[in-house]
């Protein structure tokens, strides 16, 4: 299908590329109004897809922080949202789900039981301290690799 030059230039004057304008006009029987609407809708769809992709990547990165269940499954996001909506802290709820293979009821039982809740909190804090210590050790190794003397003691090396 041929696209009239006048219609093409009109659509392009609105900031669209020639290829996109030509395609939109062809798909919409040379109707400039419908072609422009079509282009704006496509632009909005692409923007929404980018936002969804970013949100999905952030969600995946967050899930990686929580680790996997004993059977190597990721924490179930929907069940995690439910537990957070009830009022549980996200990391605590994620750990309860992780330990219980995403079984919502068992995770809820652990979270509402003061003893298991406390044990879960202690495990989370212990892992956090280990991560922080690894980060400190990595910074020390980096400083040593720059030529600083390790024998001067960790307390003399400013890490922050």
C-alpha positions as CSV (number, residue, x, y, z in Angstrom):
1,X,0.0,0.0,0.0
2,X,1.2,3.4,-0.9
3,X,1.1,6.1,1.8
4,X,0.4,9.6,0.6
5,X,3.4,12.0,1.3
6,X,1.1,14.6,2.8
7,X,-0.3,12.1,5.4
8,X,3.2,10.7,6.1
9,X,4.7,14.2,6.7
10,X,1.7,15.1,8.9
11,X,2.3,12.1,11.2
12,X,6.0,12.6,11.1
13,X,5.6,16.3,12.1
14,X,4.2,15.0,15.4
15,X,7.6,13.5,16.2
16,X,7.2,10.0,14.9
17,X,9.8,8.2,12.7
18,X,9.1,7.7,9.1
19,X,9.1,3.9,9.4
20,X,6.6,4.0,12.3
21,X,4.4,6.6,10.7
22,X,4.3,4.7,7.4
23,X,3.4,1.4,9.2
24,X,0.7,3.1,11.3
25,X,-0.9,4.7,8.2
26,X,-0.9,1.4,6.4
27,X,-2.5,-0.4,9.3
28,X,-5.2,2.3,9.7
29,X,-6.3,2.8,6.0
30,X,-4.4,6.1,5.7
31,X,-6.5,7.7,8.5
32,X,-4.2,10.2,10.1
33,X,-6.1,10.4,13.4
34,X,-6.3,6.6,13.9
35,X,-2.7,6.2,12.9
36,X,-1.6,8.8,15.5
37,X,-3.8,7.2,18.1
38,X,-2.3,3.8,17.2
39,X,1.3,5.2,17.6
40,X,0.5,6.7,21.0
41,X,-1.1,3.4,22.1
42,X,2.0,1.5,21.0
43,X,4.2,4.0,22.8
44,X,2.2,3.6,26.0
45,X,2.3,-0.2,25.7
46,X,6.1,-0.1,25.3
47,X,6.4,2.2,28.3
48,X,4.2,-0.1,30.4
49,X,6.2,-3.2,29.3
50,X,9.5,-1.5,30.3
51,X,8.0,-0.6,33.7
52,X,6.7,-4.2,34.2
53,X,10.1,-5.6,33.2
54,X,11.9,-3.3,35.7
55,X,9.4,-4.2,38.4
56,X,9.9,-7.9,37.6
57,X,13.7,-7.6,37.8
58,X,13.5,-5.8,41.1
59,X,11.2,-8.6,42.4
60,X,13.7,-11.3,41.3
61,X,16.6,-9.5,42.9
62,X,14.6,-9.2,46.1
63,X,13.6,-12.9,46.0
64,X,17.3,-13.8,45.6
65,X,18.0,-12.2,49.0
66,X,15.6,-14.6,50.6
67,X,17.3,-17.7,49.3
68,X,15.5,-20.8,48.3
69,X,13.5,-23.5,50.1
70,X,15.1,-26.8,51.0
71,X,13.7,-28.1,47.7
72,X,15.4,-25.2,45.8
73,X,12.2,-23.2,45.1
74,X,12.0,-19.5,45.3
75,X,9.9,-17.9,48.0
76,X,6.3,-17.5,46.7
77,X,5.7,-13.8,46.1
78,X,1.9,-13.9,46.5
79,X,2.1,-15.7,49.8
80,X,4.8,-13.3,51.0
81,X,2.5,-10.4,50.1
82,X,-0.3,-12.0,52.1
83,X,1.8,-12.4,55.2
84,X,3.1,-8.8,54.9
85,X,-0.5,-7.6,54.5
86,X,-1.3,-9.4,57.8
87,X,1.4,-7.3,59.5
88,X,4.5,-9.4,59.5
89,X,7.9,-8.0,58.6
90,X,8.8,-8.9,55.0
91,X,12.2,-10.6,55.8
92,X,10.7,-12.6,58.7
93,X,7.7,-13.7,56.6
94,X,10.0,-14.7,53.7
95,X,12.2,-16.7,56.0
96,X,9.1,-18.5,57.4
97,X,7.9,-19.3,53.9
98,X,11.4,-20.4,52.8
99,X,11.7,-22.8,55.8
100,X,8.2,-24.3,55.2
101,X,8.4,-24.8,51.4
102,X,6.0,-21.9,50.8
103,X,3.3,-23.6,52.9
104,X,1.3,-20.5,54.0
105,X,-0.3,-22.1,57.0
106,X,2.9,-23.6,58.4
107,X,4.7,-20.3,57.9
108,X,1.9,-18.5,59.7
109,X,2.1,-21.0,62.5
110,X,5.8,-20.3,62.9
111,X,5.3,-16.6,62.8
112,X,2.6,-16.6,65.5
113,X,4.5,-19.0,67.7
114,X,6.8,-16.9,69.9
115,X,9.5,-19.5,70.2
116,X,9.8,-20.3,66.4
117,X,9.4,-16.6,65.6
118,X,12.3,-15.8,67.9
119,X,14.4,-18.5,66.4
120,X,13.7,-17.3,62.9
121,X,14.7,-13.7,64.0
122,X,18.0,-15.0,65.5
123,X,18.8,-16.9,62.3
124,X,18.2,-13.8,60.2
125,X,20.4,-11.7,62.5
126,X,23.1,-14.3,62.5
127,X,23.2,-14.4,58.7
128,X,23.2,-10.6,58.6
129,X,26.2,-10.4,60.9
130,X,28.0,-13.0,58.8
131,X,27.3,-11.0,55.6
132,X,28.5,-7.8,57.3
133,X,31.7,-9.6,58.5
134,X,32.4,-10.9,55.0
135,X,32.0,-7.3,53.6
136,X,34.4,-6.0,56.3
137,X,36.9,-8.7,55.4
138,X,36.6,-7.9,51.7
139,X,37.3,-4.3,52.4
140,X,40.3,-5.2,54.5
141,X,41.6,-7.4,51.7
142,X,41.1,-4.6,49.2
143,X,43.1,-2.2,51.4
144,X,45.9,-4.8,51.9
145,X,46.0,-5.3,48.1
146,X,46.6,-1.5,47.8
147,X,49.6,-1.8,50.0
148,X,48.3,-1.2,53.5
149,X,49.9,-3.3,56.2
150,X,47.6,-5.9,57.7
151,X,49.7,-6.2,60.8
152,X,48.7,-2.7,61.9
153,X,45.4,-4.2,63.1
154,X,41.8,-3.9,61.8
155,X,40.9,-1.2,64.3
156,X,43.4,1.2,62.6
157,X,41.9,0.7,59.2
158,X,38.9,3.0,58.6
159,X,36.4,1.1,56.6
160,X,33.5,3.5,56.2
